[in-house]
Amino acid sequence: MSTTLPIKNAEQLELFKSYYRSEKPNARNYTLIIFGLNSALRISDILSLTYGDIYDYRAKEWKEHLVVKEQKTRKTNRIYINREIQQTLEKYAAPSQKESSLWLFTSQRQKEHPLSRYQAYRIVKDAAVFAGLTANVSCHSLRKTFGYHAWKQGAQPALLMNIYNHSTYQITKRYLCIDQDDKDEEFAKIRL
């Protein structure tokens, strides 16, 4: 069994993100990818979101935080809805016209059902192929990509462990998929 990998290369990541924005425009698919990359949630938790989870119907505004009881761990996680997610949702979601109980990512064939995990995988895989990512990319790559790039931008591993709701540092370390190229990059920066 192969290990799912994060998307490490910045150019490939941009191509991956752009696939459903400009190459094969699809607002739902683009939003799914942006949401996955920026929330660090598992795909099962993303697919179970409703409009009521992300939009405050009384205040008529997007919520600042998303509170999720993770399906896998049963732990509660509070996720900040960052600018990338919010801007994408504003273009895609139009919550004032939707019931709060409707799925955020619906099946195109059965509007009363959420998008399936298999279809989410196909969405991610098509964007990955477009970006030249041929090996070990899946829905879980979205979650791992968040952690890898957060770490590269200076996020502390202990904070990432908390964001991921991991029980040990070893699990978080595996998620980051640090390889020889990452180690070489650090050695190259050191000047003593």
KOLGUTI-259440 format. One record per residue (C-alpha): residue number from 1; residue in one letter; y, x, z. Coordinates in Angstrom, 1 decimal, always signed. Layout:
// residues N
<NUM, A, <Y, X, Z>> ...
END
This chain:
// residues 192
<1, M, <+0.0, +0.0, +0.0>> <2, S, <+3.4, +1.4, -1.0>> <3, T, <+6.4, +1.5, +1.3>> <4, T, <+9.4, -0.6, +0.4>> <5, L, <+12.4, +1.7, -0.1>> <6, P, <+16.1, +1.4, +0.3>> <7, I, <+18.4, +1.7, -2.7>> <8, K, <+19.9, +5.1, -1.9>> <9, N, <+21.7, +6.0, -5.1>> <10, A, <+25.3, +4.5, -5.2>> <11, E, <+25.4, +4.1, -9.0>> <12, Q, <+22.1, +2.3, -9.0>> <13, L, <+23.2, +0.2, -6.1>> <14, E, <+26.3, -0.9, -8.1>> <15, L, <+24.2, -1.7, -11.1>> <16, F, <+21.8, -3.7, -8.9>> <17, K, <+24.6, -5.7, -7.4>> <18, S, <+26.3, -6.3, -10.8>> <19, Y, <+23.2, -7.7, -12.6>> <20, Y, <+23.7, -11.3, -11.5>> <21, R, <+27.5, -11.0, -11.5>> <22, S, <+28.1, -9.8, -15.0>> <23, E, <+24.9, -9.0, -16.9>> <24, K, <+23.0, -12.3, -16.3>> <25, P, <+25.5, -14.4, -14.3>> <26, N, <+24.0, -16.5, -11.6>> <27, A, <+26.1, -17.3, -8.5>> <28, R, <+23.1, -18.2, -6.3>> <29, N, <+21.2, -15.0, -7.1>> <30, Y, <+24.2, -12.8, -6.8>> <31, T, <+25.1, -14.4, -3.4>> <32, L, <+21.5, -13.9, -2.2>> <33, I, <+21.6, -10.2, -3.0>> <34, I, <+25.1, -9.6, -1.5>> <35, F, <+24.0, -11.6, +1.6>> <36, G, <+20.8, -9.5, +2.0>> <37, L, <+22.6, -6.2, +1.5>> <38, N, <+25.4, -7.0, +4.0>> <39, S, <+23.5, -8.9, +6.7>> <40, A, <+20.5, -6.8, +7.4>> <41, L, <+18.4, -9.9, +7.8>> <42, R, <+14.8, -10.4, +6.6>> <43, I, <+14.5, -12.5, +3.5>> <44, S, <+12.6, -15.2, +5.5>> <45, D, <+15.7, -15.6, +7.8>> <46, I, <+18.1, -15.7, +4.8>> <47, L, <+16.1, -18.3, +3.0>> <48, S, <+16.1, -20.6, +6.0>> <49, L, <+19.9, -20.7, +6.3>> <50, T, <+21.8, -24.0, +5.9>> <51, Y, <+25.4, -24.6, +5.1>> <52, G, <+25.8, -25.6, +8.8>> <53, D, <+24.8, -22.1, +9.8>> <54, I, <+27.7, -20.4, +8.0>> <55, Y, <+30.4, -23.0, +7.8>> <56, D, <+32.3, -24.8, +10.5>> <57, Y, <+32.7, -28.3, +9.2>> <58, R, <+35.1, -29.4, +12.0>> <59, A, <+37.5, -26.5, +11.5>> <60, K, <+36.9, -26.5, +7.7>> <61, E, <+36.4, -22.7, +7.6>> <62, W, <+33.7, -20.1, +7.3>> <63, K, <+32.2, -19.0, +10.6>> <64, E, <+33.0, -15.5, +11.7>> <65, H, <+29.4, -15.0, +13.0>> <66, L, <+26.0, -16.2, +12.0>> <67, V, <+23.6, -16.8, +14.9>> <68, V, <+20.0, -16.5, +13.8>> <69, K, <+16.7, -16.8, +15.8>> <70, E, <+14.7, -14.4, +13.8>> <71, Q, <+11.4, -15.9, +12.5>> <72, K, <+9.4, -12.7, +12.9>> <73, T, <+10.5, -11.5, +16.4>> <74, R, <+11.8, -14.8, +17.8>> <75, K, <+14.8, -12.8, +19.0>> <76, T, <+18.4, -14.1, +18.6>> <77, N, <+20.7, -12.0, +16.5>> <78, R, <+24.4, -12.5, +16.0>> <79, I, <+25.6, -11.2, +12.6>> <80, Y, <+29.2, -10.7, +11.6>> <81, I, <+30.0, -12.3, +8.3>> <82, N, <+31.8, -9.5, +6.7>> <83, R, <+34.4, -9.6, +3.8>> <84, E, <+31.7, -9.0, +1.1>> <85, I, <+29.6, -12.0, +2.2>> <86, Q, <+32.6, -14.2, +2.8>> <87, Q, <+34.2, -13.6, -0.6>> <88, T, <+30.9, -14.1, -2.3>> <89, L, <+30.2, -17.3, -0.4>> <90, E, <+33.7, -18.7, -1.3>> <91, K, <+32.8, -18.4, -5.0>> <92, Y, <+29.3, -19.8, -4.7>> <93, A, <+29.0, -22.2, -1.8>> <94, A, <+31.8, -24.9, -1.8>> <95, P, <+30.6, -26.2, +1.6>> <96, S, <+33.1, -29.1, +1.9>> <97, Q, <+31.0, -30.9, -0.8>> <98, K, <+27.6, -30.1, +0.9>> <99, E, <+25.8, -31.6, +3.9>> <100, S, <+25.5, -29.1, +6.8>> <101, S, <+21.7, -29.5, +6.7>> <102, L, <+21.3, -28.5, +3.1>> <103, W, <+19.8, -25.1, +2.3>> <104, L, <+22.2, -22.4, +1.4>> <105, F, <+19.8, -21.0, -1.2>> <106, T, <+18.0, -23.9, -2.9>> <107, S, <+15.2, -24.0, -5.3>> <108, Q, <+16.5, -24.9, -8.8>> <109, R, <+13.6, -27.2, -9.5>> <110, Q, <+13.4, -28.9, -6.1>> <111, K, <+16.9, -29.1, -4.7>> <112, E, <+15.7, -30.4, -1.4>> <113, H, <+13.7, -27.2, -0.8>> <114, P, <+14.8, -23.7, -0.1>> <115, L, <+14.3, -20.9, -2.5>> <116, S, <+10.8, -19.5, -2.2>> <117, R, <+10.0, -16.0, -1.1>> <118, Y, <+8.3, -15.4, -4.4>> <119, Q, <+11.3, -16.4, -6.4>> <120, A, <+13.6, -14.3, -4.1>> <121, Y, <+11.3, -11.4, -4.9>> <122, R, <+11.6, -12.0, -8.6>> <123, I, <+15.4, -12.2, -8.3>> <124, V, <+15.5, -8.8, -6.5>> <125, K, <+12.9, -7.2, -8.8>> <126, D, <+14.8, -8.2, -12.0>> <127, A, <+18.0, -6.7, -10.7>> <128, A, <+16.1, -3.6, -9.6>> <129, V, <+14.6, -3.1, -13.1>> <130, F, <+18.1, -3.5, -14.6>> <131, A, <+19.3, -0.8, -12.3>> <132, G, <+16.5, +1.6, -13.2>> <133, L, <+14.7, +1.2, -9.9>> <134, T, <+11.1, +0.9, -10.9>> <135, A, <+9.2, +1.8, -7.7>> <136, N, <+8.9, +0.1, -4.3>> <137, V, <+11.8, -2.3, -4.4>> <138, S, <+11.4, -5.7, -2.8>> <139, C, <+13.4, -8.2, -0.8>> <140, H, <+12.9, -5.9, +2.2>> <141, S, <+14.8, -3.2, +0.3>> <142, L, <+18.0, -5.2, +0.9>> <143, R, <+17.6, -4.9, +4.7>> <144, K, <+16.7, -1.2, +4.4>> <145, T, <+19.6, -0.5, +2.0>> <146, F, <+22.0, -1.8, +4.6>> <147, G, <+20.7, +0.6, +7.3>> <148, Y, <+20.5, +3.6, +5.0>> <149, H, <+24.1, +3.2, +3.8>> <150, A, <+25.4, +2.3, +7.3>> <151, W, <+23.7, +5.5, +8.6>> <152, K, <+25.2, +7.6, +5.7>> <153, Q, <+28.6, +6.2, +6.6>> <154, G, <+28.3, +7.3, +10.2>> <155, A, <+26.6, +4.4, +12.0>> <156, Q, <+24.7, +5.7, +15.0>> <157, P, <+20.9, +5.1, +14.9>> <158, A, <+21.0, +3.4, +18.3>> <159, L, <+23.4, +0.8, +16.9>> <160, L, <+21.3, +0.3, +13.9>> <161, M, <+18.3, -0.2, +16.2>> <162, N, <+20.2, -3.0, +17.9>> <163, I, <+21.4, -4.5, +14.6>> <164, Y, <+17.8, -4.6, +13.3>> <165, N, <+16.5, -5.9, +16.7>> <166, H, <+13.9, -3.2, +16.6>> <167, S, <+12.0, -2.5, +19.8>> <168, T, <+11.8, +1.3, +19.3>> <169, Y, <+13.8, +4.0, +17.7>> <170, Q, <+10.8, +5.1, +15.7>> <171, I, <+10.8, +1.9, +13.8>> <172, T, <+14.5, +2.3, +12.9>> <173, K, <+13.9, +5.9, +11.8>> <174, R, <+11.2, +4.7, +9.4>> <175, Y, <+13.6, +2.1, +8.0>> <176, L, <+16.1, +4.7, +7.1>> <177, C, <+13.6, +6.5, +4.9>> <178, I, <+15.3, +9.8, +5.4>> <179, D, <+13.8, +12.3, +3.0>> <180, Q, <+14.2, +16.0, +2.0>> <181, D, <+17.3, +15.2, -0.2>> <182, D, <+19.1, +13.7, +2.9>> <183, K, <+18.1, +16.8, +5.0>> <184, D, <+19.3, +19.2, +2.2>> <185, E, <+22.6, +17.4, +2.0>> <186, E, <+23.2, +17.9, +5.7>> <187, F, <+22.2, +21.6, +5.5>> <188, A, <+24.6, +22.1, +2.6>> <189, K, <+27.5, +20.7, +4.7>> <190, I, <+27.1, +23.0, +7.6>> <191, R, <+29.4, +26.1, +7.7>> <192, L, <+28.9, +28.2, +10.8>> 
END
